[in-house]
Amino acid sequence: MPKFTLTVGYTTYMRRSAILDRLTKLLADPLAADLAIIVIDDASTDGTFEALTRTFRSDRLTLLRNDQNLGQARTICRIIAECRSDYLILMSDEDEICTDSLHRFEELMESNSPGFASPQMWFGGALYRGRTQMAPISAGDFFSSSFYVSGLVLDVPLAKSIARRLCEMAPTNPAIWLYPQTAFAIELMLQRHAIWLDIQLTQKSEQLPSLIKDMDGSAYHYLESRWRQHLAWLRYFDELCGQPMAPHSSLDQMRRSLQSSLYDRLLEAMDKESPESANAFRRGAYQRECQNPAEAKALETKLDNFRGMIRRRDEKIAKLKAKLKSKS
């Protein structure tokens, strides 16, 4: 059986220095010598594309530029359309490939042949996305397995069959506009099995200010946008129910997962936009759940203590990791 081919796909916008750093390191790494690379600049005005074409010459590197700013969703669709390999690793220009994991990654992919794979992503010393053991991705984990783009692995022929329709839907669907990788993950999971990979395939190189905006230019992580996204996902699931061969049991599981996480997503949005409103919302929810103000207060205190324990644990892990890294 011939070895599968692999492409790394970067989208970039107004981050000239970041993408130059990522490509300089990746192209010089002998462990990445078999990787094809596609970079699409989404009509940056900071000289990104000019710097890329001036700096890099490689037969395995494809550099493209959108004539106008298309947004993340349609740019990812263009990467998929340009891709000629069996699998594609999607990447943010903030992150880099852990090339020492590529051999193990190739073994796992060859033995499992998934439609979609989600490897580990660590951030701030904690597991930001992923699992510590290999496992199938259940339909209910559609969002937790795909919310962060770097390292997500797509079966390219299957993704190509989906890309045109998602590209057409993106400008009118805020969920797909903001989380195109999740829409691809959903449809690939409906067509073929998906797996959690127990390896770290990517790592964060730098944390840059986000340039992602909702379709109306507002902050995508604030309350109004999160509510629009929720309704848009529900509409999307309704549309998928009309697709031939769509497994309704998986779609129902995805829908239930979306609904059960709504409280947490809205509360997180309020915490970022208006902490006072979030606290009032939280207290009201406790009181409705407990039917007893004293019990609600006790529950709130217990949850605050638990959050403090988690925070201190994460800080301790981050310090230990930094200490180990300094000694290596």
N, C-alpha and C positions, 0 to 999 in steps of 0.2 A: 504493500500500500504506500503510495507516494506521500511524502511529508506535506502537511497542509501549509499554505502560504499565509502570511500575516502582514497587515499594514497598521501603522500607527497614524491616527488622524487628529490633527490639531486645528481647532478654530481659534482665531485671534482677532482682537479689535483694540486698537489704541494702546498696545502693550509691546512696543518695538523692542525694548531692552529685554523683556521677559522671554519673548519667543526667540530672540537671537541667542540668549543664554541656553535655552532648552535645546535648540538645534545644534549649537556648537558642541555641547557635551554628548548628545546622542550620536551624531555623525562620527565623533572621534572614538566612540566606545567599541572595541572589537567584539564584545558580546552582543552588540546590536547590528552586526554586519549583514545579517540576512533580512533585516526589517526594511520593508518599503515604508515611506513616510509621505503623507499628504498634509500640506498646510494651506489653509484658505484664510486670507485676510479679508475681513468683512468691511471693506471700503474704509479703512483707517485713513485719517488725514495727518498722521504724525510721521509719515515716511516709512511705515512698517514694510510695505511691499518692496519699495525701492531698496531698502537696506537688506532685505532677504535676498533679492535677486543679485545684488551687488556682492554679497558675502559668500553665498553658497553655490557650489556646483557639484552635483552628484547625480548619477544615473538613477539612484533609487529614491530621489527626492523630487516630488511634484509640488511646485509653488503656484498658487492660483490667487486671484483677487476678484471679489464681487464688484461689479460696476457701481452698485449702490448698496447701502446697508440693508441686509436682508434679515438680520436677527439670527440668533443661535439655531432656531429650529430649521429654517430653510438652508442655513449654511451646513448643518450636519447632514441634511438630505443631499446636498451637493457633494459632500465628501463621499457618501455612500454611492452616489451615482458614478463618481470618478474611480472608485475603488475596484481593483481587479484581483484581489486576493480572496481566499476562503473566509478569513476572519478579519475583523477590524477592531482595534482597541481605540476607543474614544478618549481624548485627552483635553484637559484644560491647560492653557499656557502658563499656569502657575505651578504645574506639577511635572514630574519626570518619571520615566520608566525605571523600575528597579531591574536592571538588566541581569543581575545575578539570579533572578527568579525565573528567567525566560525558559531555561531548560526544563525545570519542574512544570512550568505552565504548559509547555508544549506536550509533555507526557500526559498531563491531566486532560488536555483538550483532545488529544488523539484517542485516548481510552474512553472518553465520554461523549464526544461530538454533540455538544449542546447547541440549542438555537440561541441561547443567551447565557452569559456567565457573569457573576459578580464576585470579584476578588476582594480581599481586605483593603481598607483604606484607613490608616491611622492618622489622627490629628490631635495635637496637644497631649500626646502620651496615652490617648485612649482610642479604642476601636470605634471609629466614626461610622464605618459601614463594613458589613461582612460578618463572618462566623469563624470561630476557631477550628471548626471541623468541616470537612466536605459534607454537603447535604443537598438534596433537591430544594429548589426554591418553590415554596407553596404559592398559590395564587394570592393568598392574603398578604404575602410579603412583597407584592409587586412594587410598592413605593419604597419601602425600606431597603430594597435591593438595588434601587436605580436612581434615588434622588440626587446623588452626587455623580457627576459625569465621568470623572477620570478613572480609567481602568476598566470601564464596562466593555464587555466583549460581545460583538454581534456577529451572527452568521450572515455573511454578506449577500449571498444569493437570496436568502429569505428576506433580508432587510430591503433589498432592491425592489422586491415585489410589494413592499409596504410604502416605500419612501414617497412616491408621487402623490398618493392619496393624503398622507400626513402633511406633506408640503402644502397641498391645497387647503387643508383644514386649518393649519396653524394660524393664519392671519385673523381668523374669526373665532378661535378657541383659545382662551388665555391659558388653559392647562397645558395644551400641546405647545403653545408659544413659549412658555417658560420651562417646561420639562419635556422636551421632545424625546430625550433618551428614555424616559419612563414610558411614553407611548410606544416606542419601539420595543421596549422590554415586554410590555403587556402583550403586544401582538405576536412577538416571537414565542412567549410563554404559551400562548394559545395554540401555536402551531407545532411546537416541539418542546421537549423537556428543557428546564433551566437549572443551573447549579450554582451553589455557593462554592467558591474556591478558597481553600485554606492556606492561601499564600498572599503576601503583599506584593502586588504587581506594580503599584505606583506609590510615589511619596510626594509630599508637598515641598516645593522648593522655596516658595515665598508666598506670603499672604498679601494680596493686593486689594485695593478698594473695588467692590463689585460695581460693574457697569450695567448689570441686568436690571431692566425696568419692565413693568407691566405694559400692556399694549397701549395704555393711555399715558404712559410716561411716569406713572406713580411707582412707589416702592412695592416690589412684589411680595415682601414679607410682612406688610401691614394688613390690618384687619379686612378692609374692603377688598383688597386683591385676593386674600386667602379665601374669602367667601365666594368671589367670582370663580376662582379656580375650582372650588368644591363643586359648584353647580356645573361647571364646564366638564369636569370628570364624569359627573352623572350623565350628562348629555352624550358624552363620548361612549360610555358603556351602553346606553340605549341604542346608539347607532351600531355598535359592534354586535348587539343581539340580532340585528338584521342581516349580518354577514353570513354567507353559507359556511357551514361546518364550524361555526363559533360554539365552543362548549359552554353552554349556559350555566352549568354548575360552577365552573371556574370564574365566570363573570359575576355570578351571584356572590362568590366568596370575595372577589375583589371589591364589589360594591359594599358588602358588609364591613370589610376592613376599612374602607374609606369613611363610612358612616361612624364607626366606632372610634376613629381617631380624630373626628371633627372637633370635639371639645379641646383636646390638647393643642391642635393646630391653631384654633382661634385664640386660646389662652396665650400661647407663645407669641402670636401676632400682637396681642394687646400688651404683653409685657414689653415688647420692643417699641410700641407706638405710644402707650400711655399706661405706665405701671400702676397708677392709682386706679384706673378703670379695671385693670386686670385683677387687682386685689379685691375690688368690690364684686367683680364677676365670680371670682373664686369663692369668696365668702357666701355669696348667694347660692352657689351650687352646693356648697357643703351643707348649708342650712336646709335646702330643699331635699337633699339626700338623707340627712340625719333626722329632720323634723325636731331638732333639739339644739338651740344655740350653744349650750355648754358642750354638747358632744361634737358639734361642728368646730368649735374653737379647739377642742382637744385634738381632733383629727388634723386641723390646720397646723398645730404645733408639731404633731408627730411627723407630718409630711415635710415641714421646714427642717426638722432635725435630720430626716432621712436625706434631704437634698444636701445638707451640710456634710454629712458623712460621705456621700458620693463625690462632692467637690474636693474634700480633703484627700480621699482615695486617689482621685485623678491627679491632684497636685503631687502626691507622693510618688505615683508611678512616673510622672513626667520628670521629677528630680532624679529618680533612680535611672531612668533611661539616659538622661543627660550625663549622669556620672559614669555609666557604662561606656557611653560614646566617647567621653573625654579620655578614658583609659585604653580604648581600642586603637 
